[in-house]
């Protein structure tokens, strides 16, 4: 592993990035050109300390998954990606040509073991690839058809959805993820068709797309209006399946709250 050369390459690529291309305000004074270290770490879904150690040539050998995350965050070309892997002392697997649209069995089984938690798995294009019964009850019955795409739901009104307090925020989250997917899978025919459909069918989608939003998966809360359980205050937490570029979304309620009791009743009926 060429630590010094790897550290220099990361610093140079970070300095070459333009913050406004990531949805950050233009004209804001910065001490150094390019993105900040913490911004790259957030885009690559890793701790700031870990990334800083890589740039200072004192980190451990990064795994292929970490290198792929860095390549995506730094928007490396295929040649630059291969160079990054060589500097880290490992061979570069071929870049993915399209979003993975199947769920690994162990991830699907995990959803089955969460009876009082609504859980779904989405691919990089926000297609729903797995869900459990409680999630189907919370998010609408059309989930069971196996063709649901949450981006189409959000911007084109496809499928049965319930009123939620986080609709505007979720719109920005969806666009940020689809932008990442478009960068990572430029030859994905299904993704290109989805983006074309959204651009044609939603002025709101076009407007948000132009702002180049950036979002890192994490914790948020929302209030959902359910037709039988009433208003539910839910926690939304995201777990990553990085090898497939998928996300597991967990919907829970605070222990002992009215929403938790309502979830328990819904889970029993589901």
C-alpha positions, -999 to +999 in steps of 0.1 A: +000+000+000+015+034-011+002+054+019+019+087+010+008+086-026-027+075-016-030+104+009-017+129-018-042+116-044-071+120-020-061+155-011-057+165-047-090+151-058-108+167-028-093+201-037-104+197-073-141+194-064-165+224-067-187+227-036-216+242-057-218+209-077-228+192-045-256+217-037-235+238-014-238+276-016-215+293-041-195+323-029-191+312+007-155+318+017-134+287+023-099+285+037-089+259+011-102+250-024-126+221-029-146+203-003-138+200+034-127+167+048-159+163+068-179+169+037-161+141+018-165+118+048-202+124+049-206+118+012-186+085+015-206+074+046-175+071+069-163+088+100-144+120+097-115+106+118-111+077+095-110+099+064-085+123+080-062+095+089-062+083+052-053+118+040-025+120+066-011+086+054-016+070+088-048+050+082-052+013+078-055-003+044-090+006+031-113-022+021-127-024-015-161-012-001-145+019+014-125+026-018-157+024-038-174+048-014-145+072-018-145+069-056-182+078-056-178+107-031-148+122-051-166+115-084-136+097-099-135+086-135-131+048-141-093+054-147-090+074-115-110+047-096-085+020-108-056+042-098-071+047-063-074+009-059-038+004-070-025+030-045-043+011-018-026-021-029-057-040-041-072-048-074-103-029-085-134-049-091-153-038-122-177-009-114-213-017-112-232-012-144-267-009-128-285-007-095-289-041-077-326-049-078-327-079-056-324-083-018-299-106-002-317-135+017-301-126+051-314-090+047-349-103+039-348-126+069-338-097+092-371-079+082-391-110+092-375-108+127-388-073+133-426-078+139-432-045+157-410-025+134-420-014+099-390-022+076-384-018+039-353-022+016-349+002-013-324+000-042-303+029-054-332+041-076-357+039-047-373+008-060-388-013-032-371-047-031-383-060+003-407-051+030-425-067+060-462-068+068-462-038+092-444-016+066-471-026+041-498-015+065-480+018+073-470+028+038-500+015+017-513-017+003-497-014-031-464-023-016-475-059-019-475-057-057-437-057-058-435-029-083-435+002-060-409+029-065-409+055-038-396+083-061-426+077-084-449+077-053-434+110-041-434+130-073-460+114-096-486+103-069-483+066-079-499+042-054-518+047-022-500+069+003-510+085+036-505+120+047-470+126+062-453+156+078-420+149+060-431+150+024-411+181+015-379+168+032-383+134+016-385+150-018-350+164-013-337+131+001-351+113-030-334+136-055-301+135-037-301+097-038-311+096-074-284+121-083-258+098-066-273+068-085-271+086-119-234+094-112-227+058-102-247+040-128-246+061-160-255+031-182-285+018-162-314+018-187-341+015-160-327+044-140-324+066-171-361+059-179-371+067-143-353+100-143-368+109-177-403+101-164-398+122-133-384+152-152-413+150-177-440+145-151-430+167-121-420+204-121-411+200-084-387+172-093-370+194-119-367+223-095-352+202-067-328+185-092-314+218-102-305+226-066-282+195-065-292+185-029-269+164-008-281+141+020-265+115+042-287+087+055-295+089+092-322+095+118-353+116+112-388+117+126-422+122+109-459+122+117-480+099+096-518+100+093-530+064+093-566+057+083-573+034+113-545+040+138-547+078+136-517+101+137-484+082+144-451+098+154-425+076+139-387+074+140-371+067+106-336+052+108-315+040+078-291+011+077-268+007+047-262-024+026-231-009+010-222-039-012-255-036-030-260+002-027-293-004-008-309+010+023-329-006+050-354+019+065-367+011+100-400+027+112-404+027+150-421+046+178-407+058+211-412+031+238-444+035+258-458+062+236-493+061+221-477+056+187-458+025+200-491+010+213-507+017+179-479+001+161-482-030+183-519-033+174-512-028+137-485-055+139-509-079+155-535-074+128-508-075+100 
